[in-house]
Amino acid sequence: MMLPPLFHVTQALGATQSDGDEASGRIKFRLFFPAGFDPNITEIRAAGDFQPQLGGVVWDFANGFALTKTTQAEGDFWEFVSATPIPSGFYQYKYQVTFTDGTVRKVTDPYARYSGTDSQNAGVVIGGSRASDNTVSPLPLRKPLRDLVVYEMHPGDFTDEYRGLRAPFDAVRDKLQYLVALGVEAILFMPWTAWHNKDYDWGYAPFQYFAVEYAYANDLARPNEKLSLLKQLIDECHKANIHVIMDGVFNHCSEDFPYKQLYRNDADCPYTAGPFGGTFPGLQDLDFNNDCTQAFIRDVCLYWISQFGIDGIRFDNTVNYYVAGNPRGIPQLLSDIQSYVTANGQSNFSMTLEHLDLSAAALVNSSDATSYWDNQLYGECFFQLYNGAINPVYLAALNNSQYVNGPGKIATSYLSNHDHSAVAWQAGAKFSEGAFRWYRTQPHAIALFTSSAAPLIANGQEFAEDHWIPEDDHGTGRRIRPRPLRWAEVTDGYGAPLLALYTQLFQIRKAHPALRSQNFYPPTWNQPQRDADGFGVDVAQQVVVFHRWGTGTAGTLERFIIALNFSDQAQPVELQFPANGAWADLLAATSVTVANFRLTLTLEPNWGHIFFLG
């Protein structure tokens, strides 16, 4: 059984204001249970802190408002609408569910638009600004992922130092001009859907898929404005020509996922009844064997696309809801999303997979996915920084887009992300000096921005934030820890020069389409020495040299020779160039003269050159 797109909107699921205005309105509760799966429920009552507004007592479940069941072709709907309006405000609620065997549970709402302050409450807003007051402007031009550098952001960490009592979503707006000056044109927001508790979190155990996480959207001065704060942030991002990408977690959810609690027996809940693909230890896997699960997650994606105007989704842990030869799970989800955005006149909606196994590129090629996260450059970077040695395959890691084909498809590379320690920390890890050896990350940054992949950087990477996390926390949960950005580092002796380099790299990549092409020579490499023309990897020198080319903005040929020195010593090299003449050194704002198609120079330690002829 497949449901129409935006089923939860067309059927007014969750708790909503059914009528009224900015000052007051009636409250409506509506739940849905798909046909064919009996939850064994005899009664559902809604209770919460809204009850005194209707003549009752706060959180009085015994006298909560009884929902009425109606059976339709799609399944059972349970509904209650208050008889009188209640004043404008943010209210919290839960359902008391009584099952056929007499068991009683208090369960939150899987369709809630807002999470509550604690105890897994759901939230509903009466009054406040209207949806029409919070429209999201579309981007002037939505670009393909190939033309973007993605900035991964945890809204809490990003704003921790300066936001005070304001909501993180509101406080992010303070730094948009900083991001614009850096050159950022896309932000990947770590999951903003509601968590199952109010501890610090990364958001990868979602609880309420349609709800904005309370910790990100709670402004004490404006308690009603939660969804609007996210819409206002996205709108301002778009006005600043910044794409907004949502991090979506759809393979697994919190173990106490509300729908699972709404069924008397776990085995009867179609959303979580059985395994599909792989499993994620310690979390609840969703069951895409059932059409209602596929429809539910599709509806989640289309909600954020249609109501919030997002420009892409990064799909977490896709390897666990992909079964080769089976269209269910991620392939069908990608197809449904692409059909929706195409039908609504949208283009360049990015869909990136965190599919960390060897089938990643093949899945991108065979589906509507745009990109996949590739761990190889991160791995080679961390190896070199710790060991002071480089592997021959480092160069191949820069050309991972050779494995994907088709319009708009590209790999995504990074030196680190939320799952790993900061790359600046790794630079001095062996010496217990962390970011004090920040300069060792410079050739890696140059490599990332001149690779054939779409670059991603983690917030703070550009000014040498150096937080550490364990790669394996052995089930303790100690990896999920706050890593607040320390904004004074932007101007200190380590952050300032690195920020200047990243700003320059953003601008170079943006100005030169050829650096965003798939043209890369040599296409692969596994030898310990460079070839006779000087291209490849020299393990002894820790030098990497490669060639990039393509069509420039004016339709002319752009050519680049990139030479990188990862060692702590200057290295003499002889390079071959495809043409004689004056080649600009884009990082030094100077030029070199090439004669006889050769150039001999000394590469500075922990540095690189981007030679350009256009």
Number of C-alpha atoms within 10 A of each C-alpha: 13 12 16 10 19 18 17 20 12 9 12 18 22 23 26 20 21 16 13 16 17 13 14 19 21 19 22 20 27 22 23 21 20 22 14 12 14 16 21 16 17 12 17 27 23 27 24 22 17 22 22 13 13 13 8 16 16 16 18 16 20 11 13 20 22 20 20 15 17 11 13 10 8 15 15 18 18 19 23 19 19 15 10 11 20 21 17 17 19 20 19 24 26 23 25 22 23 19 18 12 10 10 10 15 16 19 23 28 30 22 24 26 24 29 33 28 16 13 12 24 22 29 26 25 25 27 22 20 16 13 12 7 10 16 16 23 16 18 21 11 12 19 20 17 27 24 20 22 22 26 24 21 21 25 23 24 19 21 25 20 13 15 16 10 12 17 25 25 27 21 22 19 17 13 12 17 13 11 19 16 12 19 22 24 23 26 25 23 19 21 25 26 26 28 28 25 17 16 9 13 17 21 22 23 24 27 27 27 29 24 26 25 28 23 22 22 25 24 19 11 10 15 14 22 21 27 22 22 23 22 21 21 19 27 23 17 26 24 15 17 19 27 28 25 26 22 21 25 22 27 28 26 25 19 17 17 26 20 22 22 19 27 21 21 13 16 13 18 21 25 25 24 19 17 15 20 20 15 17 12 9 12 17 22 26 27 24 26 19 19 17 20 20 24 22 20 21 23 24 20 25 21 20 17 19 13 12 22 22 25 28 25 24 25 23 21 21 26 21 21 25 22 16 11 7 12 13 19 26 26 22 18 22 20 15 20 20 20 13 16 16 13 10 10 7 13 15 18 24 25 23 27 27 18 24 16 12 9 12 21 26 12 21 25 19 12 15 22 27 29 29 28 24 24 19 18 26 20 15 20 27 24 15 21 24 14 10 15 17 25 17 22 18 23 26 22 25 23 24 23 27 18 14 22 17 10 9 17 26 31 27 28 29 25 27 22 20 18 13 18 21 26 32 31 26 29 28 21 19 13 11 12 15 21 24 18 19 24 20 25 28 21 22 27 25 22 28 24 24 28 30 27 31 25 26 23 25 22 25 26 26 22 28 29 27 23 21 18 18 13 11 12 11 9 9 8 10 12 19 17 14 15 21 18 23 17 17 11 16 20 13 11 11 18 22 16 18 22 20 15 19 21 18 17 22 20 15 18 20 19 13 20 18 23 27 26 20 22 18 23 18 16 17 18 19 14 14 17 19 19 13 10 12 19 24 29 27 20 17 11 20 24 26 25 26 24 22 23 23 21 17 16 12 8 9 10 13 19 22 26 23 21 24 25 28 29 23 15 13 15 17 13 16 14 19 20 22 13 14 15 14 15 21 19 19 16 16 11 7 11 15 14 12 18 13 11 13 16 15 11 11 11 20 17 20 21 22 25 21 21 22 20 19 15
